[in-house]
Amino acid sequence: MTGWILFLAALVTFLLSHAIPVRPTVRGWLIGTLGHRGYFAGYSILSLAVLAWLIIAAANAPYVEVIPPFPVLRWVPVLIMPVVCWLALAGLAIQNPFSFGGLGNRTFDPEKPGILRTTRHPVLAALMMWALAHLLANGSLSHVILFGLFAGFAAMGMALIDRRKHSEMGMEWIRLSRNTARFSLRAPRPWPRPWVWLSALAAYAVLLHLHAPVIGLSPLP
């Protein structure tokens, strides 16, 4: 029973840590206090710390099988995670007026939307892909709840942020977003810079290396 209680506590903490800092009044105060880069750096560190706790709590919850552990399903995260790393870094590397902002210095150009041509919410899209891939590879009840909620949270977040940003920006949202999509298979235009690709590969290598010592399970089939 203790395992389920800790899992629930970690899950609630994760949801609150993502819901509260992005509220317009809270977000504005934090950016005013920490600065634009400070806000995103702090938000990222907090998210990763709570995420690690939540994953560990899910692994320690009582095992109840929902999806049989087919060996082929363990390949899904291994193949998807390089795309997830690339998508998240490509989104963070630019200015994004439609989602969480990003860390790029260049003003957004609607004629050259870059990764936003594929999705206006690269970080949320990366979260959704990460969650679905890990749901298939970890079919216990706690992991299905965990990763299913992550995927749903990401998909719902895209719709809610689009609605809020459209309301805030009015006709400017329509003008700026005309060459973007909430989520699509269209290629970025232009493609992210080479350093994004190299950083994504490095991030994937680090995650692959740290998965076993941090999570307690090798990601390799």
N, C-alpha and C positions, 0 to 999 in steps of 0.2 A: 504493500500500500504506500509505503514511503516513496518508492520509485515513481509512482503516479503523481503524488503530491509535488515532488520536486520538478517533474516534467511540466505540470500545470503552472507552477510558479515561474519557471523559465519562459514558458510560452506567453503568459500574461505580461511579463517584463519585456519580452521582445516586442509584442504588439504595442505596448505603451511607449516604448523607446522610439518607435517609428511613427506613432500617431501624434504624439505631443510636439516634438521639435519641428514638425512641418506645418503646424497650425500657423496661419498668417501672422497673428499677433506675437506668438512665441518665436517664430522664425525671424521676424523683423527685429525683435529685441535681441536675439542671439547674434544676428549678423551685425547689429549696431554695437554690441559689446565685444564680440570676438573678431569682427571683420569677416569678409566674404570667405577667404581661404581658411581662416580659423574655424568658422562654423562648419565647413565641409570636412575639414580634417578631424575635428572633434566628433562630428556626427559619424564619420566613417569608423573611427576607433571604437566608439561606443557600440556601434552596430556589430562590428566584428567580435567584440568581447562578449556581448549578449548572445550572438549567434553561436559562438563556440560553446557557451554554457548550455544553450538549448539543445545543440546536437549531442553533447555528452549526456544530458538528462534523458533524451530520447533513447539513447543506446542503453542506458541503465534501467529503463522502465521494463516491467514484466513483458516477456515475449508472447505475443498472440499473432499467429500467422494469418495474413490476409492475402498476400500474393506469394505463390510458391517461389522458392529461391532458385529459379532456373539459371544455370551458369551463364547463358548468353546475355541475360539482363545485366550482368555485372560489367559488360563492355560498354553499356550505354553512357554512364558518366565519364568513362575514360575518353570516349570519342567526342562527347558534347562539351566537356569542360574547356578545351582550348577555345571554342567558339564563345563560350560564356565569358571567359577572361577578356577576349578581344572586344566583345560587344560592350562590356562594362567600361573598359579603359577608353574605347573610342568615344563613348558617351561622356565620360568625365573630362576628356581632353579638349572639349569645345565649349563655347557658350551656348546654352540651351534655354531659350525663353519659354519653353513649353513644359518643362518638368522641374528637375531639381537644380537647374542652373548650370552646373559644370564648372570647370576650373580654367577653361581656355581664355586667352586674352583677346582674341579677335571677335569683333561684333558679328552676330549671326547674319548671314546673307541668304535671303530666301531663294535666290537663284542658284546657290551652291550649298544646299542643306546638309551635305555630307551624310553621316550616319543617320540623321533625322529623316532622310528619305526612306530608310528602312523602318525606323521606329522613332517616334517622338520621345520615347521613354526607354533609352538603351539600358539603363541600370535596372529598371523594373523588368524589362524583357529578359535580361540576363538572369535575374532572380527567378523568373518563371521557368526558364529552360533548365536552370540548375535544379530547381525543385522537382520538376517532372522527371528529369533523368535519375535523380536519387530516389524518387518514389518507386520507380520500376526496379531499381537495384536493391532496395531495402523494404521488403514487403510486410514487415511487422506492423501491428496496429498503431503503435506510437509513431512510427516513421510515416505511415500513410496519413495520419492526422497532421503530423508536422509538415511534411512536404506538400500535402494537399492544401493545407491552409496557406502555405507560402505561395503556391501557384495561384490560388484564388485571390489572395491578398494583392499579388502583383497585377493580375488581370483587372481586378476591381479598382486598384490604384490608378491604372492608366485611364480608365473611364472617368473617375472622379476628378483627377487632375486636369484632364481635357475640359471637363465641364467648368471647373473653377477658373482655369486660365482663360477660357473663352468668355466667361462672364467678366473677368477683370480687364481683359484687353479689348473686348468689343470687336469692332471691325478690323482693328489691327491684327487680331488673332487670325482672321480669315485671310488677310493679305500675306502675313508671314508664313502661315502653315500650308499654303496652297501646294507646295511641292513636298510635303511631308506626309507621313501616315502613322496612325496609332501603332500598327504592327503589320508588316508586309514582308514579302520575299524580294522586294526590289533592291537592287544593288545600291550602295552608297554612291553619291556623286558630289564632290570627288571622294575617292577612297581615303581612309585615314592615313596619316603620314607613317613612314617606315618605323619610327620609334615606337608607335603604338603597337605594331605587329611584334616587334622585338620584346617590348615590355610585357605583352600578353603571353608570349612563349615563356619568358622568365617567370611570370606569375604562376603559370601553369606548372612549371617545373618545381617551384617552391611548394605549391599546394600538394603536388604529387609526393614530394619528399617528406612534407610535414604531416601528411594525412595519417600515417600509421602511428607516429609518436604522439600526436595531439588527439586524434579521434580514437585510436586504439585498434584500427582495422586497416589493412592494406587495401588501397583502391584497385590494385591490379587483380584481374581474374585469376 
